[in-house]
Amino acid sequence: MAYISVRVSAFFLLLVLSGQLQQSLGYGVGINYGQIANNLPSPTKVVSLLQSLSINKDLQSMTDPNKAMAWLKEHVQPHLPQTKITSITVGNEILNEGNTELMQILLPAMQTVHEALVALGLNDQINVTTAHSLTIMGNSFPPSSGSFKQDYASYILPILSFHAQIKTPFLINAYPYFAYKANPSQVPLEYVLFEPNQGMTDPNTNLNYDNMLYAQIDAVYSAIKALGHTDIDVRISETGWPSKGGSDEVGATPENAGLYNGNLLKRIAKKEGTPMKPSEPVDIYVFALFNENLKTGPDSERNYGLFYPDGTPVYSIGQQEYLPQFSISSASLKKVTSGLVFLSLTLAFLI
């Protein structure tokens, strides 16, 4: 199923809701707010912006300039400038669905939405992008040899040209957990959890990687470079670790989830880059805000949340000051956070 989503910087959004924000926006980390569940707090209790977001169009509709314009006027423009909406993500992992029609219209849909933003004079403040699964990679190690699968090259190359033209990031959903689950005897747990370890050295560059996520990011940079681009930023639109899984899902525990997300936040707080891009702090969205009980697939799919639906933490990450503190039982959300440094919400809806 295709998605279209709006990414919101909660720095401004929270300023509108509570009138207070104790710390300035400083770290490139956010949280994905998934909604595939029937027991979550209502969107209005999470943030009032969601009251009017009701996307019932499909990806095909976004190739129609009139429909794209109408969607922006209804769902985005009314919230400006009081809310800083920073990007619109058209489609989620479309290339992996195997639907040739959707794959062919993905770029035209992105272009049409961008053109509508230009017409509204909003293109300087809102960018247009799409999110890809890491499975579009044909090779990801060593990072310097990263490449996309040949079958996707004809779709990815024009998308990269579009990103370069309008200066928007290339988004990847990356989960080191999957690599560990698939081969726990060969993939060191410390390496995927950002725990102290010897790391792995890229034989081509001699760069040392002490965690898998940063190696995956650099592999995507290499794949993009192989297609002729060095002018596009890579950002992680989803990453996380499940707190619970089935009997065959090794490593899905609250302890490991706490270590992964807690250590990730510590790394982001250092504003460090990857070994290949040391001067460019990584920009990451953690998946997800809540557990989603209606998601299909293995048990882990329903257990990526940092919070239960009632607002209590699923586990401790040792960095609780970075997370929002909810008042779910109140009639309206008066205070989303007291010590939040940076939280971005990806508001995704099935279309």
Secondary structure, DSSP 8 states (H G I E B T S, - for coil): --EEEEEEEHHHHHHHHHS--SS----SEEEEE----SSS--HHHH-GGGGG------TTGGGSHHHHHHHHHHHTGGGTTTS-EEEEEEEESGGGS--HHHHHHHHHHHHHHHHHHHHTT-TTT-EEEEEEEGGGEEE-SSGGG-EE-HHHHHHHHHHHHHHHHHT--EEEE--HHHHHHH-TTTS-HHHHTT-S---EE-TTT--EESSHHHHHHHHHHHHHHHTT--S--EEEEEE---S---TT-TT-SHHHHHHHHHHHHHHHHTT---SSSTTS---EEEE-SB--TT--SSGGGG---SB-TTS-BSS--S-GGGS----TTSSS---S-SS-S--EEEEEEE-
